[in-house]
Amino acid sequence: MTRMRAVDAIVQILIKEGADEAFGLPGAAINPLYSAMRANGGIRHTLARHVEGASHMADGYSRTGDGRIGVCLGTSGPAGTDMITGLYAAIADSIPMLCITGQAPVAKLDKEDFQAVDIASIAKPVTKFAKTVLEGAQVPGVFQSAFQIMRSGRPGPVLIDLPFDVQMTEIEFDIDTYEPLPVAKPVATRAQAEKVLDMLVASKHPAIIAGGGIVNSGASDKLVELAETLGVPVFPTLMGWGVLADDHPLAAGLVGIQTSQRYGNASFLESDFVLGIGNRWANRHTGGLDTYRKGRTFVHVDIEPTQIGRVFAPDYGVVSDAGAFIDALLEAARDRVADLPDYNAWAESCRDRKARLQRKTNFDNVPMKPHRVYQEMLTAFDRDTTFVTTIGLSQIAGAQLLHVYGPRKWINAGQAGPLGWTGPAALGVVRGKPGEQVVALSGDYDFQFMIEELAVGAQHKLPYIHVVVNNSYLGLIRQSQRGFEMDYEVSLAFDNVNTPQDSSSIATGYGVDHVKVAEGLGCKALRVERPEDLAAGFAEAQRLRDEFQVPVVVEVILERVTNIAMGADLDTMNEFEDLATSAADAPEAIYALLD
């Protein structure tokens, strides 16, 4: 056995477990771990500007590939509390992430030592496992257990808190005999698959709801094969978007009261049987449950037993890893393929609605409507683009109007939706997808939260394009205030004393000069004020990204007030803007609009 500091053992464990991408900030209480990383050299570290930003970077990195686990590092006290929002975002979306904090020496705990806080207790509600390690000899076992917990069942984040003296303790450790613990995942039985198949084939209009659990299990290709074998339309959730390409004949559209397509809602309402795989029936997806459930039989498949019946009681539930369930159902379907119903007419009716029920995007207004921005993004950025976003009217409109063509190409903080997540998460995505095209989408307020992390992209040469749709408003909050007949404390507009009043510019009075801020942080930036200039602006952004290998901000000046389609129920969506009536109204639609 080799004798070494506990932190040296930790670094070796991280590498063997495959967690060799770290984001964080050093500090006095975590310096021993940093010294071990420096000595080993096997972990790449990205220096963030804020620990919350580092947590979102680790989260974004974890979302880029099957089995990836980003690591977030910080010192004691406020570093840990800064991680809480990142942990919440990760656990809400079932994302594995390892947070490690430094801590005061064991003898100083509970003595109000400087920057000593019980971070494990604070983090427990937003982690699968949180522990302060009190003995150096426990370090290998705690990390081994943490990785197993992160990966087992429904994935999620963990936090390990390391007192300074525990980090420095010498322990006996042999990395050559260290092995990751087996990962436990429930597996559907053949009998369960047969029952689900019996229920499905008894229906006339079956639908598959494809959730993020399919992405987490790396089962997107299997889902496509299942849909094709059965001939059943697929409605991805926001977290499952991309499990099959939007232009696949069985891709029926997003369902929901915010992030949805008109045709997705209309087709879902025609279904009579719904098979949900790896989804959680989120309220933005279902809207009012009376409308969502009426006239439909439901089967719910989820890896986490407590998710079954959590929102509503399905007609049948299966506890299983999404990929394992799809395997079982595929095997059952293949054995009965000659007797499966022909659902082609049903699928064709979904495609028909996809070609008729479209929202208009081709607006020429100045200032611009956001719809035109997304139309031009689809023209400018190819189908291999990965979009990154969080919450706001920008995200809602983006989900209504953009297209996604593969798993892990729509990376979204779906349930927590913390403002400021987009920028640092995009940096983590770039780390996980080097050389690929990454495009972030933010409203101006989301962009201003954690804007300092742009400097991380400049320092570490992490190139991506950040589209900022700027209406100088808290747009989603303003829209929700309509029900209270107010527009209160949601405007971000002011006359910037450092920006010359240019009569030719429509951006006068829009407050923060995002172009100047981005340039001051070492990035490239440009502003687009008219729709006819969007194509050239996006082309220039790609040129600048490729030449300088830094983040490039494209600020697009929108009209101050735009209401984006949403409602309380799937059948009562409010469409505030003109709908498409010809193919020219929605030139980037998957199918040309049918008159």
C-alpha positions in Angstrom: 0.0 0.0 0.0 1.1 3.6 -0.7 0.9 6.3 1.9 -0.4 9.6 0.7 -2.5 12.6 1.6 -6.2 12.1 1.4 -6.4 14.8 -1.4 -3.9 12.9 -3.5 -6.1 9.9 -3.2 -9.1 12.0 -4.2 -7.5 13.2 -7.4 -6.7 9.6 -8.4 -10.2 8.5 -7.6 -11.7 11.3 -9.7 -9.6 10.3 -12.7 -10.5 6.6 -12.3 -14.2 7.4 -12.0 -13.9 9.5 -15.2 -14.6 12.9 -13.5 -11.6 14.7 -14.9 -13.2 18.0 -15.8 -13.4 20.5 -12.9 -14.7 24.1 -12.6 -14.2 26.2 -9.6 -12.3 28.7 -7.5 -9.4 27.9 -5.1 -9.4 29.2 -1.6 -7.6 28.7 1.7 -9.7 25.8 2.9 -9.6 23.9 -0.5 -6.0 24.6 -1.4 -4.8 21.2 -0.4 -7.0 19.6 -3.1 -5.7 22.1 -5.6 -2.2 21.3 -4.7 -3.0 17.6 -5.4 -4.5 18.4 -8.7 -1.5 20.5 -9.7 0.9 17.7 -8.7 -1.1 15.0 -10.6 -2.0 17.0 -13.7 -4.7 14.6 -14.8 -7.7 16.9 -14.1 -8.4 19.9 -16.3 -9.6 22.9 -14.3 -11.5 25.9 -15.5 -11.2 29.0 -13.3 -14.6 30.6 -12.8 -15.4 34.1 -11.6 -18.2 33.1 -9.2 -18.8 29.7 -7.6 -22.4 29.6 -8.7 -21.1 30.1 -12.2 -18.7 27.2 -11.7 -21.6 25.0 -10.5 -23.6 25.8 -13.7 -20.5 25.1 -15.8 -20.2 21.6 -14.2 -23.9 21.1 -14.7 -23.6 22.1 -18.4 -20.7 19.8 -18.9 -22.5 16.9 -17.3 -25.4 17.3 -19.8 -23.1 17.0 -22.9 -22.6 13.2 -22.9 -23.7 9.9 -21.5 -22.1 9.1 -18.1 -20.3 12.5 -17.8 -19.9 14.0 -14.4 -18.7 17.6 -14.0 -16.9 18.6 -10.9 -17.4 21.9 -9.0 -14.8 23.1 -6.5 -14.9 25.8 -3.9 -13.5 26.8 -0.5 -15.4 26.8 2.8 -18.4 29.0 3.8 -19.9 31.1 1.0 -18.4 29.0 -1.8 -20.7 26.2 -0.7 -23.8 28.3 -0.3 -23.0 29.8 -3.7 -23.3 26.2 -5.1 -26.8 25.7 -3.8 -28.6 27.1 -6.9 -26.4 25.0 -9.1 -27.2 21.9 -7.1 -30.9 22.7 -7.3 -30.8 23.1 -11.0 -29.0 19.7 -11.3 -31.2 17.7 -9.0 -34.4 19.1 -10.6 -33.3 17.8 -14.0 -31.7 14.6 -12.8 -28.1 15.6 -13.7 -25.1 14.0 -11.9 -22.7 16.5 -10.6 -20.0 16.4 -7.9 -19.5 19.5 -5.7 -16.5 19.5 -3.4 -16.1 22.2 -0.7 -13.3 22.9 1.7 -14.1 23.3 5.4 -12.6 24.5 8.7 -10.5 21.8 10.6 -12.7 19.3 12.4 -11.8 20.7 15.8 -13.1 24.1 14.8 -16.5 22.8 13.6 -19.5 24.2 15.6 -17.3 26.9 17.0 -18.2 29.7 14.6 -14.8 29.6 12.9 -14.2 31.9 10.0 -16.2 30.8 6.9 -17.3 27.6 8.7 -20.9 26.6 7.9 -22.7 23.3 8.0 -22.9 23.1 4.3 -23.8 19.4 4.3 -27.1 20.2 6.1 -27.8 23.1 3.9 -27.2 21.1 0.7 -29.2 17.9 1.7 -32.5 19.0 0.3 -31.0 19.6 -3.2 -28.6 16.7 -3.4 -28.9 12.9 -3.4 -26.0 12.8 -0.9 -24.2 15.4 1.2 -21.6 14.7 3.8 -18.8 16.3 5.8 -16.0 13.8 6.0 -14.6 13.8 9.6 -11.9 11.1 9.2 -9.2 10.9 6.5 -9.5 7.1 6.3 -13.1 7.6 5.2 -12.3 9.7 2.2 -11.9 6.9 -0.4 -15.1 5.1 0.7 -17.1 8.3 0.7 -16.1 9.2 -2.8 -16.7 5.7 -4.0 -20.2 5.8 -2.5 -20.9 9.2 -3.9 -20.2 8.2 -7.5 -22.4 5.1 -7.1 -25.2 7.3 -5.7 -24.9 9.9 -8.4 -25.2 7.2 -11.1 -27.8 4.8 -9.5 -31.5 5.2 -10.1 -32.5 8.7 -10.9 -29.2 10.5 -11.4 -28.4 13.6 -9.4 -25.8 15.7 -7.7 -23.8 15.1 -4.5 -21.8 17.4 -2.3 -18.7 16.3 -0.3 -17.3 18.7 2.4 -13.7 18.3 3.3 -12.2 19.8 6.5 -8.7 21.1 6.0 -7.1 18.7 8.3 -8.9 15.7 6.7 -7.6 16.7 3.3 -4.0 16.8 4.7 -4.3 13.5 6.6 -2.0 10.7 5.3 -3.8 7.5 4.5 -3.0 4.2 3.0 -4.4 4.0 -0.5 -3.9 1.8 -3.7 -5.5 3.2 -6.8 -4.7 0.0 -8.7 -7.1 -2.0 -6.6 -9.8 0.8 -6.4 -12.9 0.0 -8.4 -16.1 2.0 -9.0 -19.1 0.4 -7.2 -21.8 -1.2 -9.3 -24.6 1.1 -10.4 -28.1 -0.1 -9.6 -31.0 0.6 -12.0 -34.4 -1.1 -12.1 -35.2 -3.1 -15.2 -38.7 -3.7 -16.6 -39.8 -7.3 -16.9 -41.1 -9.0 -20.0 -44.5 -9.4 -18.4 -44.6 -5.6 -17.8 -43.6 -4.9 -21.4 -46.3 -7.3 -22.6 -49.0 -5.6 -20.5 -48.0 -2.2 -21.8 -48.0 -3.4 -25.4 -51.5 -5.0 -24.8 -52.8 -1.6 -23.6 -51.1 0.3 -26.5 -52.4 -1.9 -29.3 -55.9 -1.7 -27.9 -55.9 2.0 -28.7 -56.6 3.8 -31.9 -54.4 6.9 -31.4 -51.5 6.0 -29.2 -48.8 8.6 -28.3 -45.4 8.3 -26.7 -44.2 11.1 -24.4 -40.4 11.0 -24.5 -38.8 12.5 -21.4 -35.4 13.4 -20.3 -34.9 10.0 -18.7 -34.4 8.6 -22.3 -31.6 11.1 -22.8 -30.0 10.3 -19.4 -30.1 6.6 -20.2 -28.5 7.1 -23.6 -31.5 5.4 -25.2 -32.5 7.9 -27.9 -31.6 5.6 -30.8 -33.6 2.9 -29.2 -36.6 5.2 -28.8 -36.5 6.0 -32.5 -36.4 2.3 -33.3 -39.4 1.6 -30.9 -41.4 4.4 -32.5 -40.7 3.1 -36.0 -41.5 -0.5 -35.1 -44.8 0.5 -33.6 -45.5 3.4 -36.0 -46.5 5.6 -33.1 -46.0 9.4 -33.0 -43.6 10.8 -30.4 -44.1 14.0 -28.4 -40.9 14.9 -26.6 -40.9 16.9 -23.4 -38.7 19.9 -23.1 -36.0 17.8 -21.4 -36.4 15.0 -24.0 -36.4 17.3 -27.0 -34.1 15.8 -29.6 -34.6 12.2 -28.8 -35.7 12.0 -32.4 -35.0 14.7 -34.9 -37.7 17.3 -35.4 -38.0 16.4 -39.1 -38.5 12.7 -38.4 -41.9 11.6 -39.7 -43.0 10.5 -36.3 -41.9 13.7 -34.5 -45.3 15.1 -33.5 -44.2 18.2 -31.7 -43.8 19.6 -28.1 -46.9 19.6 -25.9 -47.5 22.2 -23.2 -48.9 25.6 -22.1 -45.7 27.5 -22.8 -43.0 25.6 -24.6 -45.1 23.9 -27.3 -46.1 24.0 -30.9 -49.7 24.4 -31.9 -49.6 21.2 -33.9 -48.1 19.3 -30.9 -51.0 20.3 -28.6 -53.6 19.7 -31.3 -52.3 16.2 -32.1 -51.9 15.2 -28.4 -55.5 16.2 -27.8 -56.5 13.6 -30.4 -54.7 10.8 -28.7 -56.5 8.1 -26.6 -53.5 6.3 -25.1 -50.3 7.9 -23.7 -47.1 6.1 -22.9 -44.8 8.3 -20.8 -41.2 7.2 -20.7 -38.7 8.9 -18.4 -40.9 12.0 -17.9 -42.4 13.6 -14.8 -45.7 15.2 -16.1 -44.3 18.7 -15.4 -47.0 21.3 -15.1 -45.7 23.4 -18.0 -46.1 20.3 -20.1 -49.6 19.2 -18.9 -51.3 22.4 -18.1 -54.7 21.7 -16.4 -54.9 18.0 -15.7 -58.6 17.7 -16.4 -57.9 18.7 -20.1 -54.7 16.7 -20.3 -56.1 13.5 -19.0 -59.6 13.6 -20.4 -60.4 10.5 -22.6 -56.9 9.1 -22.4 -55.3 6.0 -20.8 -51.9 6.6 -19.3 -48.9 4.4 -18.7 -46.0 5.9 -16.8 -42.5 4.5 -16.9 -39.9 6.0 -14.6 -36.6 5.0 -12.9 -37.7 6.5 -9.6 -40.5 4.7 -7.8 -41.8 7.8 -6.0 -42.4 9.5 -9.4 -45.2 7.0 -10.3 -48.4 8.7 -9.2 -46.7 11.8 -7.9 -48.6 14.2 -10.2 -51.6 11.9 -11.1 -52.3 8.2 -10.9 -51.6 6.5 -14.2 -53.6 3.5 -15.3 -50.4 1.5 -15.1 -46.9 2.2 -13.8 -43.6 0.6 -14.4 -40.4 1.3 -12.4 -37.6 1.0 -14.8 -34.6 2.6 -16.4 -35.9 4.2 -19.7 -33.4 2.3 -21.9 -34.1 -1.0 -20.2 -37.9 -0.5 -20.6 -37.5 0.3 -24.3 -35.4 -2.8 -24.8 -38.1 -4.9 -23.2 -41.0 -3.3 -25.2 -39.0 -3.5 -28.4 -38.4 -7.2 -27.9 -42.1 -7.8 -27.2 -43.1 -5.7 -30.2 -40.8 -7.6 -32.6 -42.2 -10.9 -31.5 -45.7 -9.6 -32.3 -44.8 -7.4 -35.3 -47.1 -9.2 -37.7 -50.1 -8.6 -35.4 -49.4 -4.9 -34.6 -52.1 -2.4 -35.7 -51.4 -0.1 -38.6 -51.1 3.4 -37.2 -50.0 5.1 -40.4 -53.3 7.0 -40.8 -53.0 8.3 -37.3 -49.3 9.3 -37.8 -50.2 11.0 -41.1 -52.9 13.1 -39.4 -50.2 14.3 -37.0 -48.0 15.3 -39.9 -51.0 17.0 -41.5 -51.5 19.2 -38.4 -47.7 19.8 -38.4 -48.1 21.3 -41.9 -51.2 23.4 -41.1 -50.9 24.7 -37.5 -47.9 27.0 -37.5 -47.0 30.3 -35.9 -45.9 33.1 -38.1 -42.2 34.0 -37.8 -41.6 36.1 -40.9 -42.2 39.6 -39.3 -40.5 42.7 -40.7 -41.3 44.9 -37.7 -38.7 47.4 -36.5 -38.0 47.1 -33.6 -38.1 43.4 -34.2 -40.4 40.7 -33.0 -38.5 37.8 -31.4 -40.1 35.4 -33.9 -38.0 36.7 -36.7 -34.8 36.2 -34.7 -35.5 32.5 -34.3 -36.3 32.2 -37.9 -33.0 33.7 -38.9 -31.2 31.5 -36.3 -32.5 28.4 -38.0 -31.2 29.7 -41.3 -27.8 30.7 -39.9 -27.0 27.7 -37.6 -26.9 24.1 -39.0 -28.8 21.1 -37.7 -25.8 20.0 -35.6 -26.0 23.1 -33.4 -26.5 22.7 -29.7 -28.8 25.3 -28.1 -28.3 26.3 -24.5 -30.9 28.3 -22.5 -32.8 28.5 -19.2 -36.0 30.5 -18.6 -37.9 33.6 -19.8 -39.9 34.6 -22.9 -36.7 34.0 -24.8 -36.7 30.3 -23.8 -40.4 29.9 -24.3 -40.4 31.4 -27.8 -37.3 29.5 -28.6 -38.9 26.2 -27.7 -41.9 27.1 -29.8 -40.0 28.2 -32.9 -36.6 26.5 -33.0 -35.8 23.0 -34.2 -33.7 20.4 -32.6 -32.2 17.4 -34.5 -30.6 15.2 -31.9 -30.3 14.2 -28.2 -28.3 16.6 -26.0 -28.6 19.4 -28.6 -31.2 21.3 -26.5 -29.6 21.9 -23.1 -32.0 23.6 -20.8 -32.4 24.1 -17.1 -35.9 22.8 -17.3 -37.4 22.7 -13.9 -35.4 25.1 -11.7 -34.8 27.7 -14.5 -32.4 29.9 -12.6 -31.6 33.2 -14.3 -27.9 33.4 -15.1 -27.6 29.7 -15.8 -27.3 30.1 -19.6 -23.9 31.7 -19.9 -21.8 29.6 -17.5 -23.7 26.4 -18.6 -22.8 27.2 -22.2 -19.1 27.3 -21.2 -19.4 23.9 -19.6 -21.1 22.6 -22.8 -18.3 24.0 -24.9 -15.8 22.0 -22.7 -17.9 18.9 -23.3 -18.4 19.5 -27.0 -15.1 21.0 -28.3 -15.2 22.0 -31.9 -19.0 21.8 -32.1 -21.3 24.8 -32.7 -22.9 25.9 -29.4 -25.4 28.7 -29.4 -26.8 30.2 -26.2 -30.1 32.1 -26.0 -30.8 34.6 -23.3 -33.1 37.5 -22.6 -31.3 40.6 -21.4 -32.0 39.9 -17.7 -30.8 36.3 -17.8 -27.7 37.5 -19.6 -27.0 40.2 -16.9 -27.0 37.5 -14.1 -23.5 36.1 -14.1 -22.3 38.1 -17.1 -18.8 38.1 -15.5 -18.4 34.5 -16.6 -17.9 35.7 -20.2 -14.3 36.4 -19.1 -13.9 32.7 -18.4 -14.6 32.0 -22.0 -12.2 34.7 -23.1 -9.4 33.5 -20.8 -9.8 29.8 -21.5 -10.7 30.1 -25.3 -14.1 28.6 -25.1 -15.8 29.9 -28.2 -19.6 30.0 -28.6 -22.3 32.4 -29.8 -24.6 34.0 -27.3 -27.7 35.5 -28.8 -29.2 38.1 -26.4 -32.7 39.2 -27.3 -33.0 42.5 -25.6 -36.4 44.2 -24.9 -35.0 45.9 -21.8 -37.8 44.2 -19.8 -38.4 41.3 -17.4 -40.6 40.0 -20.3 -42.1 36.9 -18.8 -42.8 38.6 -15.5 -44.4 41.6 -17.3 -46.6 39.2 -19.3 -47.7 37.4 -16.1 -48.5 40.7 -14.5 -51.2 41.3 -17.1 -53.6 39.3 -14.9 -53.0 41.9 -12.1 -53.5 44.8 -14.6 -50.0 46.1 -13.8 -46.6 46.7 -15.3 -44.7 47.1 -12.0 -40.9 47.1 -11.4 -40.2 45.0 -14.5 -38.6 47.6 -16.8 -34.9 47.6 -17.3 -34.9 50.7 -19.5 -32.9 53.8 -18.8 -30.8 56.4 -20.7 -27.2 55.2 -20.3 -25.1 58.3 -19.7 -22.1 56.5 -21.4 -24.0 55.7 -24.6 -24.3 58.6 -27.1 -27.9 59.4 -28.0 -27.9 58.3 -31.7 -31.0 59.3 -33.5 -30.4 56.6 -36.1 -30.4 53.9 -33.4 -33.5 52.3 -32.0 -31.6 51.0 -29.0 -31.6 54.4 -27.3 -33.0 54.1 -23.8 -32.4 50.3 -23.6 -30.1 50.7 -20.6 -27.1 48.4 -20.3 -24.7 48.4 -23.2 -24.2 44.7 -23.5 -21.7 45.1 -26.4 -19.4 47.3 -24.3 -19.6 45.0 -21.3 -18.9 41.9 -23.4 -15.9 43.6 -25.0 -14.7 44.7 -21.7 -14.7 41.1 -20.5 -12.5 40.1 -23.5 -15.1 38.8 -25.8 -16.4 40.0 -29.2 -19.9 41.5 -29.6 -22.1 43.1 -32.1 -25.6 44.6 -32.1 -28.4 44.0 -34.7 -31.3 46.4 -34.8 -33.2 45.5 -38.0 -34.4 42.1 -39.3 -32.7 42.4 -42.7 -29.4 42.6 -40.9 -29.8 39.4 -38.8 -28.3 37.1 -41.4 -25.2 39.2 -41.8 -24.9 39.6 -38.0 -25.0 35.8 -37.4 -22.5 35.2 -40.2 -20.1 37.8 -38.7 -20.5 36.3 -35.2 -19.4 32.9 -36.6 -16.5 34.5 -38.3 -15.4 36.3 -35.1 -15.8 33.1 -33.0 -13.7 31.1 -35.4 -11.0 33.8 -35.7 -10.6 34.7 -32.0 -11.9 31.5 -30.3 -13.8 33.5 -27.7 -17.5 33.9 -26.9 -19.3 36.2 -29.3 -22.4 38.1 -28.1 -25.1 39.0 -30.7 -27.4 41.5 -29.1 -30.7 41.8 -31.0 -32.9 44.8 -30.2 -36.5 43.8 -29.9 -39.7 45.7 -29.5 -40.3 46.5 -25.9 -43.5 44.5 -25.5 -44.2 41.1 -27.1 -46.6 38.6 -25.6 -45.7 35.0 -26.4 -48.3 32.3 -26.8 -49.3 30.5 -23.6 -52.4 29.5 -21.6 -53.7 27.5 -18.7 -54.9 24.4 -20.7 -53.7 22.7 -23.9 -57.0 23.7 -25.6 -57.1 27.3 -24.5 -53.7 28.7 -25.6 -53.7 32.5 -26.2 -52.1 33.3 -29.5 -51.1 36.9 -29.3 -49.5 37.3 -32.7 -50.7 36.6 -36.2 -50.6 33.0 -37.2 -49.1 31.6 -40.4 -51.4 31.6 -43.3 -48.9 30.8 -46.1 -45.6 29.1 -46.5 -43.9 32.5 -46.7 -45.1 33.3 -43.1 -43.0 30.5 -41.7 -40.2 29.7 -44.1 -38.2 27.6 -41.7 -41.1 25.3 -40.7 -40.4 21.6 -40.9 -43.2 21.2 -43.4 -44.4 23.9 -45.9 -47.7 25.2 -44.6 -50.7 23.6 -46.3 -53.4 26.1 -47.3 
